[in-house]
Amino acid sequence: MSSVVRGHHPTFDLIFFQLEAPHTAGLLERHVEVAEYIASSRSEGWRYSELSDLTELLERLVKLFDDRREVEILNAIRQLLGNCCRPFISEKASDVMVYGRELPRLVEAVGTCVLPTASAAGEDTPEVAEGKKNLRSVIAEFMTALAKTGQSEVAEREVSQEAARSVLAATGTANLRVIFEARDVLDQLVEEFRRETEPSVAVKMLLMFRDLAVFRPLCERLVNLGLPILVVRLLRVNLHKTGEVVLVATELLGTFLELDAVNASAACGSADFFEVVSDILNELVSFSAVKYKICRNDLAAIVMLIIENGSAKIHQQLASSGLLSLLLFWTKIVESPADYNRMRELAQQRVRHLKPLTNPQTIFDISSLRAGRMGSAEDVQFRIISWRATALAASSDEQCAEEAENFGFVKTLLATLAGGDVSGGSTEYATRLEDAAFSALSRLLEGDVGLRRAFADACGVSVLLRFVRGLASELRSGGISGDMISYRKKSDLLRKSLSALMIGLEFVGLDGKQEAAAEAIPLLCGIIAADGDFEKRSDALPPMVNQPPQPSSVEDLPTINSPPVISLTDDDDMNRGIVPQLVADGYTGVAPVLLC
C-alpha cells in the first residue's frame, strides 16, 4: 500500500453547498464541473481520510441523477469511481485502522450507483444508455480491484498456490469480508449482470465475480443468487463474439464447484442448466479451434463434477435433458456409416429441443484406434472426461444405465481395448484411452447399478484376457527396456487391467458361459509364476529379457492392489483449461480438486 504525503486539495464543501443552496441547486453544469475537478485532482488515488466525503458525494450524485436523468451526471460518477480502482493512499500508518471503517459504506454507495442502470431501456436516450454501460464497466473494475487487494500478499505468504487458495477460501481478506457484509450490493450486482448484453462489460463483471468467489462465503452467496445459470446463459449468447467470455465463464463455474460443490451441483443440476450446456456443446464439438476445444473440455469436466457431487435427482435430470445421450453419441466408436446414422438419429430423438445436431469431430470409427489416428490431445481428453462422467452416472442411476446401454457404452470401452494394432496401445494417447476405459469399466462393474449384463453379453472378460496377455507379452519381450517412464506406464496399465479382469470374472457367469473363467486361470497363474521372487517384488510382472533401469527401492514399484488413477496432467499437450486441474484420488471414489 502506498504511503504518500501530498498537499491539500480543495474540500468537498463547495459542491455540497451548491447541491443544497436554493439559488445554486439547479445549476447542473456547475455541480458536474466541480465533481469532475475533484475527480481529476485525485488521479493518483483517494486518501483513506477522504472516504467519508467521497461516499457522501456519490450518494448525492446518484440522487441527482434519479431526479434529472442527465448523462453528464453519470460521467461524473464514472470519473469519481475510476480513481477508486487505484490503491487507497494512507498519509499515516494508522489511516487504515482509523478510516477503514468507512469502506463498507463506500461499497454500499457503489451498489446504489448500479440502481439507475436497472431502468427500462425505453426510458433512456442513446447517450444515457451508453453512459450506463460505461458506468457498469467502471463499477466492475472497482469491485475487482477491491476484491484483489490483499490476495497477492496471501499468495506470497503461503508455500504454494493450493495453500493460498485454501486460506483465501476459509478467511478471505479484509476487503472480501467487507463486501460479504454488504449483501444488498451482491444482489444488485447479480441482478444487473442478469440484464447485461454488452460482451466487454460482461467479461469485466465475470472477472469481478471470479475474484469475489475465491472467498467461500461469497461463493456460496453467489451460487444461492443463481449466478451459475446466468453465467452459462451468457456463455451461450456470446459464444461466437469473444473468446475471453468463454474462458472466464468456465473458470468461474469451476470455482463454484470447487468451493461449494454440493450447492453448486444442486444449482447447476437443473434441466434448464443441462439444456443450455447441451446447446453450447452441440456447437463446440464441431469447432476445430483450440480455444473452443478447451472450452468444450472444461464444460464436460464441470458436468462430470456435477454428476459426482449430485443427487439421484440430478442424475435423472441429466438423462431426461438429453445431455447424457449427447456425451455418449459424441464419444461413440462406430463400426460403419449406418451405425453412425443410427446413433445420430437416436441422439436427436433425445434432444428435440435443440436444433439439428452438428457433425462432431470426436466420433471414432474402428480404424481411428490405430496408431497415429487418435485425434488431437483435446479430443482424447474430451473422450476421457466424458467416459468418466458417463460411468459415474450409469453406475448409480437406472435411467442413466439404460441410456448407456442403448448407446453401447460398454462396447465402446471394450472396442478401445480390442482395436489397437499393438496390445496395450502403441501411442501415448492410445495408452491414455485404454487407462480411461479400464477405470470406466471398473466403475460400471462395481457400481450399485452398473452394466454387468451388457459386459457379459459383450464377452468383456475375453477382451480383457486378450489385452492382458498381449500387454504381459510386450513387457516380457523387453521392447521398452530403455524407457523407464514407458515401463512404469505400461506396468500401471497392466495393474489396472488385472484389477478390471478380476472384477469382471465375478460376473462372467451372467451369460451362461464359463470358458473365459477357465481361460483366465492359467494366464493369471503364469503371470505370478513367471515373476520369480514374489516376496521381493510386489508388481507381479513377468521377467523381462532386458531389464529397464530399476527404482531405488521396492516401495517405488507399482502394485496390483494400488488404487486405479487416471492422470490428465502427464502430457504438456493436455495441460490446458481447467481440466488438468482435476486430480483424481482413484476412480472408485473420485475426488477432484480444482487448483488455480
C-alpha positions as CSV (number, residue, x, y, z in Angstrom):
1,M,0.0,0.0,0.0
2,S,1.3,3.4,-0.9
3,S,2.3,5.8,1.9
4,V,2.4,9.3,0.3
5,V,2.1,12.7,1.8
6,R,0.5,15.2,-0.6
7,G,-0.7,18.8,-0.5
8,H,-4.2,19.5,0.5
9,H,-6.8,19.5,-2.3
10,P,-10.0,21.6,-2.3
11,T,-12.5,20.3,0.1
12,F,-15.9,18.9,-0.8
13,D,-17.6,21.8,1.0
14,L,-18.2,23.8,-2.3
15,I,-20.1,21.1,-4.1
16,F,-22.1,20.1,-1.0
17,F,-23.1,23.7,-0.6
18,Q,-24.1,24.1,-4.3
19,L,-26.2,20.9,-4.1
20,E,-28.1,22.3,-1.0
21,A,-28.4,26.0,-1.5
22,P,-31.7,27.1,-3.1
23,H,-30.1,29.6,-5.6
24,T,-27.5,27.0,-6.9
25,A,-29.3,23.6,-6.5
26,G,-30.5,23.7,-10.2
27,L,-27.1,24.5,-11.7
28,L,-26.3,21.0,-13.0
29,E,-23.4,22.1,-15.1
30,R,-21.7,23.6,-12.1
31,H,-22.2,20.5,-10.0
32,V,-20.7,18.3,-12.7
33,E,-17.8,20.7,-13.2
34,V,-16.8,20.6,-9.5
35,A,-17.3,16.9,-9.3
36,E,-15.0,16.3,-12.3
37,Y,-12.5,18.7,-10.9
38,I,-12.4,16.8,-7.6
39,A,-12.0,13.5,-9.6
40,S,-9.2,14.9,-11.7
41,S,-7.3,16.1,-8.6
42,R,-7.3,12.5,-7.3
43,S,-5.8,10.9,-10.3
44,E,-3.2,9.2,-8.1
45,G,-5.9,7.7,-5.9
46,W,-8.1,8.6,-3.0
47,R,-6.9,9.1,0.6
48,Y,-8.4,6.9,3.3
49,S,-9.2,10.2,5.1
50,E,-11.5,11.2,2.1
51,L,-13.6,8.0,2.0
52,S,-16.4,9.6,4.0
53,D,-16.7,12.6,1.8
54,L,-16.4,10.5,-1.4
55,T,-19.2,8.3,-0.2
56,E,-21.4,11.2,0.6
57,L,-20.7,12.8,-2.8
58,L,-21.5,9.6,-4.7
59,E,-24.8,9.2,-2.8
60,R,-25.8,12.8,-3.6
61,L,-24.9,12.4,-7.3
62,V,-26.9,9.2,-7.6
63,K,-29.9,11.0,-6.1
64,L,-29.3,13.9,-8.5
65,F,-29.3,11.5,-11.5
66,D,-32.6,9.9,-10.3
67,D,-34.1,13.4,-10.4
68,R,-32.5,14.8,-13.6
69,R,-31.6,11.7,-15.7
70,E,-28.7,13.5,-17.4
71,V,-25.8,11.7,-18.9
72,E,-23.3,14.3,-17.5
73,I,-24.0,13.1,-14.0
74,L,-23.2,9.5,-15.0
75,N,-19.9,10.7,-16.4
76,A,-19.1,12.5,-13.2
77,I,-19.8,9.4,-11.1
78,R,-17.7,7.3,-13.5
79,Q,-14.7,9.6,-13.1
80,L,-15.0,9.6,-9.3
81,L,-15.1,5.8,-9.3
82,G,-12.4,5.4,-11.9
83,N,-9.8,6.7,-9.4
84,C,-11.1,4.3,-6.8
85,C,-9.6,1.4,-8.8
86,R,-6.2,2.6,-7.6
87,P,-4.9,1.6,-4.1
88,F,-6.2,4.0,-1.4
89,I,-3.5,6.2,0.0
90,S,-2.5,6.4,3.6
91,E,-0.8,9.5,5.0
92,K,-0.2,7.9,8.3
93,A,0.2,4.3,9.3
94,S,-2.9,4.5,11.4
95,D,-5.2,5.7,8.5
96,V,-6.3,2.2,7.6
97,M,-7.5,1.5,11.1
98,V,-9.0,5.0,11.6
99,Y,-10.7,5.5,8.3
100,G,-11.1,1.9,7.1
101,R,-14.5,1.6,8.8
102,E,-15.8,3.9,6.0
103,L,-15.1,1.3,3.4
104,P,-18.3,-0.7,3.9
105,R,-20.4,2.4,3.5
106,L,-18.5,3.2,0.2
107,V,-19.2,-0.3,-1.1
108,E,-22.9,0.2,-0.3
109,A,-22.8,3.6,-2.1
110,V,-21.3,1.9,-5.2
111,G,-24.2,-0.5,-5.0
112,T,-26.6,2.4,-5.3
113,C,-24.8,3.5,-8.4
114,V,-25.9,0.3,-10.0
115,L,-29.6,1.0,-9.3
116,P,-30.0,3.7,-12.0
117,T,-28.9,1.2,-14.7
118,A,-31.9,-1.0,-14.0
119,S,-34.4,1.3,-15.7
120,A,-36.2,0.1,-18.8
121,A,-34.3,0.7,-22.0
122,G,-37.2,2.7,-23.4
123,E,-36.7,5.4,-20.8
124,D,-33.2,6.2,-21.8
125,T,-31.7,8.2,-24.6
126,P,-28.9,6.6,-26.5
127,E,-26.4,8.9,-24.7
128,V,-27.7,7.8,-21.3
129,A,-27.7,4.1,-22.2
130,E,-24.0,4.5,-23.3
131,G,-23.2,6.3,-20.1
132,K,-24.8,3.5,-18.0
133,K,-22.7,0.9,-19.9
134,N,-19.5,2.8,-19.2
135,L,-20.5,3.2,-15.5
136,R,-21.2,-0.6,-15.2
137,S,-17.8,-1.2,-16.6
138,V,-16.1,1.1,-14.1
139,I,-18.1,-0.4,-11.2
140,A,-16.9,-3.9,-12.2
141,E,-13.3,-2.7,-12.3
142,F,-13.6,-1.0,-8.9
143,M,-15.1,-4.1,-7.3
144,T,-12.4,-6.3,-8.9
145,A,-9.6,-4.0,-7.6
146,L,-11.2,-4.0,-4.2
147,A,-11.6,-7.8,-4.2
148,K,-8.0,-8.4,-5.4
149,T,-6.4,-6.2,-2.7
150,G,-4.6,-8.4,-0.3
151,Q,-4.8,-11.6,-2.3
152,S,-1.3,-11.3,-3.6
153,E,0.0,-10.9,-0.1
154,V,-1.6,-14.2,0.9
155,A,-0.1,-15.9,-2.1
156,E,3.4,-14.7,-1.2
157,R,3.0,-15.7,2.4
158,E,1.8,-19.3,1.7
159,V,4.1,-22.1,0.5
160,S,2.0,-23.0,-2.6
161,Q,-0.9,-21.8,-4.7
162,E,-3.1,-24.5,-3.3
163,A,-2.4,-23.4,0.2
164,A,-3.1,-19.8,-0.7
165,R,-6.4,-20.7,-2.2
166,S,-7.3,-22.7,0.9
167,V,-6.5,-19.7,3.1
168,L,-8.5,-17.3,0.9
169,A,-11.4,-19.7,0.8
170,A,-11.5,-20.0,4.6
171,T,-10.7,-16.5,5.8
172,G,-10.7,-14.2,2.7
173,T,-9.2,-10.8,3.0
174,A,-10.4,-7.7,4.9
175,N,-12.0,-6.3,1.7
176,L,-13.6,-9.6,0.8
177,R,-15.2,-9.7,4.3
178,V,-16.4,-6.1,3.9
179,I,-18.0,-7.0,0.5
180,F,-19.7,-10.0,2.1
181,E,-21.3,-7.9,4.7
182,A,-22.8,-5.7,2.0
183,R,-25.3,-8.3,1.0
184,D,-27.6,-6.0,-0.9
185,V,-24.7,-4.9,-3.1
186,L,-24.2,-8.5,-4.3
187,D,-27.9,-8.8,-5.0
188,Q,-27.8,-5.7,-7.1
189,L,-24.6,-6.7,-9.0
190,V,-26.1,-10.1,-9.9
191,E,-29.4,-8.6,-10.9
192,E,-27.5,-6.1,-13.2
193,F,-25.4,-9.0,-14.6
194,R,-28.7,-10.7,-15.5
195,R,-29.5,-7.8,-17.8
196,E,-26.1,-7.3,-19.3
197,T,-25.8,-7.7,-23.0
198,E,-22.5,-6.0,-23.8
199,P,-19.7,-8.6,-24.1
200,S,-16.9,-6.2,-22.9
201,V,-18.8,-5.3,-19.8
202,A,-19.9,-8.9,-19.2
203,V,-16.3,-10.0,-19.3
204,K,-15.4,-7.4,-16.6
205,M,-18.3,-8.5,-14.5
206,L,-17.3,-12.1,-14.9
207,L,-13.7,-11.2,-13.7
208,M,-15.3,-9.4,-10.8
209,F,-17.3,-12.4,-9.7
210,R,-14.3,-14.7,-10.2
211,D,-12.2,-12.6,-7.8
212,L,-15.1,-12.4,-5.3
213,A,-15.8,-16.1,-5.5
214,V,-12.4,-17.1,-4.0
215,F,-13.9,-16.5,-0.6
216,R,-16.2,-19.4,0.3
217,P,-19.0,-17.4,1.9
218,L,-19.1,-15.1,-1.1
219,C,-19.0,-18.1,-3.4
220,E,-22.0,-19.7,-1.6
221,R,-23.9,-16.4,-1.7
222,L,-23.3,-16.0,-5.5
223,V,-24.4,-19.6,-6.0
224,N,-27.6,-19.0,-4.0
225,L,-28.4,-15.9,-6.1
226,G,-28.5,-18.1,-9.2
227,L,-25.3,-16.9,-10.8
228,P,-24.2,-20.3,-12.3
229,I,-27.2,-20.4,-14.7
230,L,-26.7,-16.8,-15.6
231,V,-23.1,-17.5,-16.5
232,V,-23.9,-20.4,-18.7
233,R,-26.6,-18.4,-20.5
234,L,-24.2,-15.5,-21.1
235,L,-21.7,-18.0,-22.4
236,R,-24.3,-19.3,-24.9
237,V,-25.2,-15.8,-26.2
238,N,-21.6,-14.7,-26.5
239,L,-20.1,-18.0,-27.7
240,H,-19.0,-16.5,-31.1
241,K,-18.4,-13.0,-30.0
242,T,-15.3,-13.1,-27.8
243,G,-13.1,-16.0,-26.6
244,E,-12.5,-14.3,-23.3
245,V,-16.1,-14.8,-22.2
246,V,-15.7,-18.5,-22.9
247,L,-12.6,-18.9,-20.8
248,V,-13.6,-16.7,-17.9
249,A,-17.1,-18.2,-17.7
250,T,-15.8,-21.8,-17.5
251,E,-13.2,-20.8,-14.9
252,L,-15.9,-19.2,-12.7
253,L,-18.1,-22.3,-12.9
254,G,-15.1,-24.4,-11.9
255,T,-14.6,-22.2,-8.9
256,F,-18.2,-22.6,-7.8
257,L,-17.9,-26.4,-8.0
258,E,-14.5,-26.3,-6.2
259,L,-15.6,-24.2,-3.2
260,D,-19.3,-25.0,-2.9
261,A,-19.5,-28.4,-4.6
262,V,-22.8,-29.6,-3.1
263,N,-24.8,-26.4,-3.5
264,A,-23.3,-25.6,-6.9
265,S,-24.1,-29.1,-8.1
266,A,-27.7,-28.6,-7.0
267,A,-27.9,-25.2,-8.6
268,C,-26.3,-26.5,-11.9
269,G,-28.2,-29.8,-11.8
270,S,-31.4,-28.4,-13.2
271,A,-32.9,-29.4,-16.6
272,D,-32.6,-25.8,-17.7
273,F,-28.8,-25.8,-17.0
274,F,-28.2,-29.1,-18.7
275,E,-30.2,-28.0,-21.8
276,V,-28.2,-24.8,-22.2
277,V,-24.9,-26.8,-21.8
278,S,-26.2,-29.3,-24.4
279,D,-26.8,-26.4,-26.8
280,I,-23.4,-25.0,-26.2
281,L,-21.6,-28.3,-26.5
282,N,-23.6,-29.1,-29.7
283,E,-21.8,-26.3,-31.4
284,L,-18.4,-26.7,-29.7
285,V,-17.9,-30.3,-30.8
286,S,-18.0,-29.2,-34.4
287,F,-15.3,-26.5,-34.0
288,S,-11.6,-27.2,-34.7
289,A,-10.1,-24.1,-33.0
290,V,-8.1,-25.0,-29.9
291,K,-9.8,-22.3,-27.7
292,Y,-13.2,-23.9,-28.4
293,K,-11.9,-27.3,-27.7
294,I,-10.6,-26.1,-24.3
295,C,-14.0,-24.6,-23.5
296,R,-15.7,-27.9,-24.6
297,N,-13.5,-29.9,-22.3
298,D,-13.9,-27.5,-19.4
299,L,-17.7,-27.7,-19.7
300,A,-17.5,-31.5,-19.9
301,A,-15.4,-31.5,-16.7
302,I,-17.9,-29.3,-15.0
303,V,-20.7,-31.7,-15.9
304,M,-18.6,-34.5,-14.5
305,L,-18.2,-32.7,-11.2
306,I,-21.9,-32.0,-11.1
307,I,-22.6,-35.7,-11.6
308,E,-20.1,-36.7,-8.9
309,N,-21.4,-34.4,-6.2
310,G,-25.1,-34.5,-7.3
311,S,-28.0,-36.4,-6.0
312,A,-30.2,-39.0,-7.7
313,K,-32.5,-36.3,-8.9
314,I,-29.6,-34.6,-10.7
315,H,-28.7,-37.9,-12.4
316,Q,-32.3,-38.2,-13.6
317,Q,-32.2,-34.6,-14.9
318,L,-29.0,-35.4,-16.8
319,A,-30.7,-38.3,-18.6
320,S,-34.1,-36.6,-19.2
321,S,-32.4,-33.4,-20.6
322,G,-30.6,-35.5,-23.3
323,L,-27.1,-34.3,-22.2
324,L,-26.0,-37.8,-21.3
325,S,-27.2,-39.1,-24.7
326,L,-25.1,-36.5,-26.4
327,L,-22.0,-37.4,-24.4
328,L,-22.5,-41.0,-25.3
329,F,-23.0,-40.1,-29.0
330,W,-20.0,-37.7,-29.2
331,T,-17.6,-40.3,-27.8
332,K,-19.1,-43.3,-29.6
333,I,-16.9,-45.7,-31.5
334,V,-18.9,-46.7,-34.6
335,E,-18.5,-49.7,-36.9
336,S,-20.0,-48.3,-40.1
337,P,-21.7,-45.2,-41.6
338,A,-25.0,-47.0,-40.9
339,D,-24.1,-47.4,-37.2
340,Y,-23.2,-43.7,-37.1
341,N,-26.5,-42.6,-38.6
342,R,-28.4,-44.8,-36.2
343,M,-26.6,-43.3,-33.2
344,R,-27.1,-39.8,-34.5
345,E,-30.9,-40.4,-35.0
346,L,-31.2,-41.8,-31.5
347,A,-29.4,-38.8,-30.0
348,Q,-31.5,-36.4,-32.0
349,Q,-34.7,-38.0,-30.5
350,R,-33.4,-37.3,-27.0
351,V,-32.8,-33.6,-27.6
352,R,-35.7,-32.5,-29.8
353,H,-35.5,-29.0,-28.1
354,L,-32.2,-28.5,-29.9
355,K,-31.7,-27.5,-33.5
356,P,-30.3,-30.3,-35.7
357,L,-27.1,-31.9,-34.3
358,T,-23.8,-30.7,-35.7
359,N,-21.3,-33.1,-37.1
360,P,-18.9,-33.8,-34.2
361,Q,-15.2,-34.2,-34.7
362,T,-14.8,-36.5,-31.7
363,I,-16.5,-39.7,-33.0
364,F,-14.1,-42.5,-33.8
365,D,-14.6,-45.4,-36.2
366,I,-12.7,-48.7,-35.7
367,S,-9.8,-47.6,-37.9
368,S,-9.3,-44.5,-35.8
369,L,-7.9,-46.7,-33.0
370,R,-4.8,-47.5,-35.0
371,A,-1.6,-45.8,-34.0
372,G,-1.4,-42.1,-35.1
373,R,-5.2,-41.8,-35.6
374,M,-6.2,-40.7,-32.1
375,G,-7.0,-37.1,-32.9
376,S,-5.7,-34.1,-31.0
377,A,-4.8,-34.0,-27.3
378,E,-8.0,-32.1,-26.6
379,D,-10.1,-34.7,-28.4
380,V,-8.6,-37.5,-26.4
381,Q,-9.1,-35.5,-23.2
382,F,-12.7,-34.9,-24.0
383,R,-13.3,-38.6,-24.5
384,I,-11.7,-39.5,-21.2
385,I,-13.7,-36.9,-19.3
386,S,-17.0,-38.0,-21.0
387,W,-16.3,-41.6,-20.2
388,R,-15.7,-40.8,-16.6
389,A,-18.9,-38.7,-16.4
390,T,-20.9,-41.4,-18.0
391,A,-19.5,-44.1,-15.8
392,L,-20.3,-42.1,-12.7
393,A,-23.9,-41.6,-13.8
394,A,-24.6,-45.1,-15.2
395,S,-23.2,-46.8,-12.1
396,S,-25.6,-45.1,-9.8
397,D,-28.8,-44.5,-11.7
398,E,-31.1,-46.9,-13.5
399,Q,-32.2,-44.4,-16.2
400,C,-28.6,-43.4,-16.9
401,A,-27.5,-47.0,-17.1
402,E,-30.3,-47.8,-19.5
403,E,-29.3,-44.9,-21.8
404,A,-25.7,-46.0,-21.7
405,E,-26.7,-49.5,-22.7
406,N,-28.8,-48.1,-25.6
407,F,-25.7,-46.3,-27.0
408,G,-23.5,-49.4,-26.5
409,F,-21.2,-47.7,-23.9
410,V,-19.6,-50.9,-22.7
411,K,-19.0,-52.0,-26.3
412,T,-17.3,-48.6,-26.9
413,L,-15.0,-49.2,-23.9
414,L,-14.2,-52.7,-25.0
415,A,-13.5,-51.7,-28.6
416,T,-10.9,-49.3,-27.3
417,L,-9.1,-52.2,-25.7
418,A,-9.5,-54.6,-28.7
419,G,-9.0,-52.2,-31.6
420,G,-5.3,-51.2,-31.3
421,D,-2.7,-52.7,-33.6
422,V,-0.4,-53.4,-30.6
423,S,-1.9,-54.7,-27.4
424,G,-1.5,-52.1,-24.7
425,G,-1.5,-49.3,-27.2
426,S,1.3,-48.0,-29.4
427,T,0.9,-44.3,-28.7
428,E,0.7,-42.1,-25.7
429,Y,-2.9,-41.2,-26.5
430,A,-3.9,-44.8,-27.0
431,T,-2.5,-45.7,-23.6
432,R,-4.5,-42.9,-22.0
433,L,-7.7,-44.1,-23.6
434,E,-7.1,-47.6,-22.5
435,D,-6.4,-46.4,-19.0
436,A,-9.7,-44.5,-19.0
437,A,-11.6,-47.4,-20.4
438,F,-10.4,-49.7,-17.6
439,S,-11.3,-47.2,-15.0
440,A,-14.8,-46.7,-16.5
441,L,-15.3,-50.5,-16.7
442,S,-14.3,-50.9,-13.1
443,R,-16.7,-48.2,-12.0
444,L,-19.6,-49.7,-14.0
445,L,-19.0,-53.2,-12.6
446,E,-18.6,-52.1,-9.0
447,G,-21.5,-49.6,-9.0
448,D,-24.9,-50.0,-7.4
449,V,-26.5,-50.3,-10.9
450,G,-23.8,-50.8,-13.5
451,L,-23.9,-52.6,-16.8
452,R,-22.9,-56.1,-15.8
453,R,-25.2,-57.9,-18.1
454,A,-24.0,-55.8,-21.0
455,F,-20.4,-56.5,-20.1
456,A,-21.1,-60.3,-20.0
457,D,-23.0,-60.2,-23.3
458,A,-20.2,-58.3,-25.0
459,C,-17.7,-61.1,-23.9
460,G,-15.9,-58.5,-21.8
461,V,-13.8,-61.0,-19.9
462,S,-12.4,-62.4,-23.2
463,V,-11.5,-58.9,-24.4
464,L,-9.7,-58.2,-21.1
465,L,-7.9,-61.6,-21.3
466,R,-6.6,-60.8,-24.7
467,F,-5.4,-57.4,-23.7
468,V,-3.7,-58.7,-20.5
469,R,-2.0,-61.5,-22.5
470,G,-0.7,-59.1,-25.1
471,L,0.5,-56.4,-22.7
472,A,2.2,-59.0,-20.5
473,S,4.0,-60.4,-23.6
474,E,5.0,-56.9,-24.6
475,L,6.5,-56.2,-21.2
476,R,8.3,-59.5,-21.2
477,S,9.8,-59.0,-24.6
478,G,11.8,-56.1,-23.4
479,G,10.8,-53.8,-26.2
480,I,10.7,-50.8,-23.9
481,S,13.7,-51.7,-21.8
482,G,15.4,-48.3,-22.3
483,D,12.5,-46.2,-21.3
484,M,11.7,-46.2,-17.6
485,I,8.7,-43.8,-18.0
486,S,7.1,-46.1,-20.6
487,Y,7.8,-49.1,-18.4
488,R,6.1,-47.5,-15.4
489,K,3.0,-46.5,-17.5
490,K,2.7,-50.0,-19.0
491,S,3.1,-51.5,-15.6
492,D,0.4,-49.3,-14.2
493,L,-1.8,-50.2,-17.2
494,L,-1.3,-53.9,-16.6
495,R,-2.2,-53.5,-12.9
496,K,-5.4,-51.7,-13.8
497,S,-6.2,-54.3,-16.5
498,L,-5.7,-57.1,-14.0
499,S,-7.9,-55.3,-11.5
500,A,-10.7,-54.9,-14.1
501,L,-10.3,-58.5,-15.1
502,M,-10.7,-59.8,-11.5
503,I,-13.8,-57.7,-11.1
504,G,-15.2,-58.9,-14.4
505,L,-14.6,-62.5,-13.5
506,E,-17.2,-62.1,-10.7
507,F,-19.9,-61.6,-13.4
508,V,-18.6,-64.0,-16.1
509,G,-21.4,-66.5,-15.5
510,L,-24.2,-64.0,-16.3
511,D,-24.1,-65.1,-20.0
512,G,-24.2,-68.8,-19.0
513,K,-20.6,-69.3,-20.3
514,Q,-17.6,-70.3,-18.2
515,E,-14.9,-70.7,-20.9
516,A,-13.5,-67.2,-20.2
517,A,-13.1,-68.0,-16.5
518,A,-11.3,-71.3,-17.3
519,E,-9.0,-69.4,-19.7
520,A,-8.2,-66.8,-17.2
521,I,-6.8,-69.2,-14.5
522,P,-3.7,-70.4,-16.4
523,L,-2.9,-66.8,-17.6
524,L,-3.0,-65.4,-14.1
525,C,-1.1,-68.3,-12.7
526,G,1.5,-67.9,-15.4
527,I,2.0,-64.2,-14.6
528,I,2.5,-64.9,-10.9
529,A,4.8,-67.9,-11.6
530,A,6.9,-66.0,-14.1
531,D,7.5,-63.2,-11.7
532,G,10.1,-65.1,-9.7
533,D,10.6,-64.0,-6.1
534,F,7.2,-62.5,-5.3
535,E,8.2,-61.7,-1.7
536,K,10.8,-59.2,-3.0
537,R,8.8,-57.8,-6.0
538,S,5.2,-56.7,-5.5
539,D,4.3,-55.8,-9.1
540,A,3.9,-59.5,-10.2
541,L,5.1,-58.7,-13.7
542,P,6.8,-61.4,-16.0
543,P,10.5,-61.0,-16.1
544,M,11.9,-59.0,-19.0
545,V,14.8,-60.0,-21.3
546,N,16.5,-56.6,-20.9
547,Q,15.6,-55.1,-17.6
548,P,14.9,-51.3,-17.6
549,P,16.5,-49.0,-15.0
550,Q,15.1,-50.1,-11.7
551,P,13.7,-47.9,-8.9
552,S,15.9,-47.3,-5.9
553,S,13.5,-49.2,-3.6
554,V,10.7,-51.7,-3.6
555,E,8.3,-49.1,-2.3
556,D,8.6,-47.2,-5.6
557,L,7.3,-50.0,-7.6
558,P,3.6,-50.1,-8.7
559,T,1.5,-52.8,-7.0
560,I,-1.6,-54.7,-8.2
561,N,-3.5,-53.5,-5.2
562,S,-2.8,-49.8,-5.8
563,P,-6.0,-47.8,-6.5
564,P,-6.6,-47.1,-10.2
565,V,-5.9,-43.5,-11.1
566,I,-6.5,-41.5,-14.3
567,S,-4.0,-38.8,-14.7
568,L,-4.8,-36.0,-17.2
569,T,-1.7,-34.0,-16.4
570,D,1.3,-36.1,-17.6
571,D,1.4,-34.6,-21.1
572,D,2.1,-30.9,-21.7
573,D,-0.2,-31.0,-24.7
574,M,-3.1,-31.8,-22.3
575,N,-2.3,-29.1,-19.7
576,R,-4.9,-26.5,-21.0
577,G,-8.1,-25.1,-19.5
578,I,-9.3,-26.1,-16.0
579,V,-9.4,-29.8,-16.9
580,P,-5.7,-30.5,-16.0
581,Q,-6.5,-29.1,-12.5
582,L,-8.7,-32.2,-11.8
583,V,-6.7,-34.6,-9.6
584,A,-8.4,-37.9,-9.1
585,D,-7.8,-39.9,-6.0
586,G,-8.9,-43.1,-7.6
587,Y,-11.9,-43.9,-9.8
588,T,-13.8,-45.9,-7.2
589,G,-14.0,-42.7,-5.2
590,V,-13.3,-39.8,-7.4
591,A,-12.5,-36.6,-5.5
592,P,-11.3,-33.9,-8.0
593,V,-9.8,-30.7,-6.7
594,L,-9.7,-27.6,-8.8
595,L,-6.4,-25.7,-8.5
596,C,-5.6,-22.3,-9.6
